[in-house]
């Protein structure tokens, strides 16, 4: 995890835009903390937000068209990455 965190190059601070977006997400039914996490990930232009919270993943899936970041379970995401890497190495052989 430390290695992954060291690659972080964007730090998001709470500002009016993040607060406003968080409120929009709360209005959709996301919890307070979840809405701030999603709003911050969107603000930081994250490719993905990893979570083990199945309820959050289910809700995010229902509002996929309204979110600017994709949410995934870390294990599923890692399996997808390994599968893609395997396919890429097969393509080069």
ZAMARGU-4260 file (C-alpha; in steps of 0.2 Angstrom, whole numbers, plus 5000, padded with zeros to 4 digits):
<rodrens>
0) 5000/5000/5000 | 5014/5012/5004 | 5021/5009/4986 | 5004/5014/4979 | 5002/5029/4990
5) 5019/5035/4985 | 5013/5036/4967 | 4999/5048/4972 | 5002/5065/4964 | 4985/5074/4967
10) 4979/5079/4984 | 4961/5085/4985 | 4956/5098/4998 | 4939/5101/5003 | 4932/5116/4995
15) 4915/5123/4990 | 4914/5113/4974 | 4918/5096/4983 | 4905/5101/4996 | 4892/5105/4983
20) 4895/5089/4973 | 4894/5079/4990 | 4877/5086/4993 | 4871/5081/4976 | 4877/5064/4979
25) 4869/5063/4996 | 4853/5069/4988 | 4854/5053/4977 | 4855/5043/4993 | 4874/5041/4996
30) 4879/5042/5014 | 4889/5058/5020 | 4906/5050/5020 | 4903/5040/5004 | 4897/5056/4996
35) 4913/5065/5001 | 4924/5051/4996 | 4916/5050/4978 | 4916/5069/4976 | 4934/5070/4981
40) 4939/5056/4969 | 4929/5065/4955 | 4938/5081/4959 | 4955/5073/4959 | 4950/5065/4942
45) 4953/5048/4949 | 4952/5033/4937 | 4944/5022/4950 | 4939/5023/4968 | 4942/5006/4977
50) 4930/5000/4991 | 4925/4984/4999 | 4908/4992/5004 | 4896/4981/4994 | 4882/4993/4998
55) 4891/5007/4991 | 4896/4997/4975 | 4878/4992/4972 | 4872/5010/4974 | 4886/5017/4963
60) 4882/5004/4950 | 4864/5010/4950 | 4870/5028/4947 | 4885/5024/4936 | 4879/5037/4923
65) 4878/5051/4936 | 4896/5048/4943 | 4912/5054/4936 | 4923/5040/4943 | 4921/5021/4943
70) 4920/5012/4959 | 4926/4994/4961 | 4930/4981/4973 | 4950/4980/4975 | 4950/4961/4972
75) 4939/4962/4957 | 4949/4977/4950 | 4966/4968/4953 | 4959/4952/4944 | 4954/4963/4929
80) 4971/4971/4929 | 4980/4954/4929 | 4969/4947/4916 | 4972/4963/4905 | 4991/4961/4907
85) 4990/4942/4903 | 4980/4946/4887 | 4993/4960/4882 | 5007/4948/4885 | 4998/4934/4874
90) 4996/4947/4860 | 5015/4951/4860 | 5019/4932/4858
</rodrens>
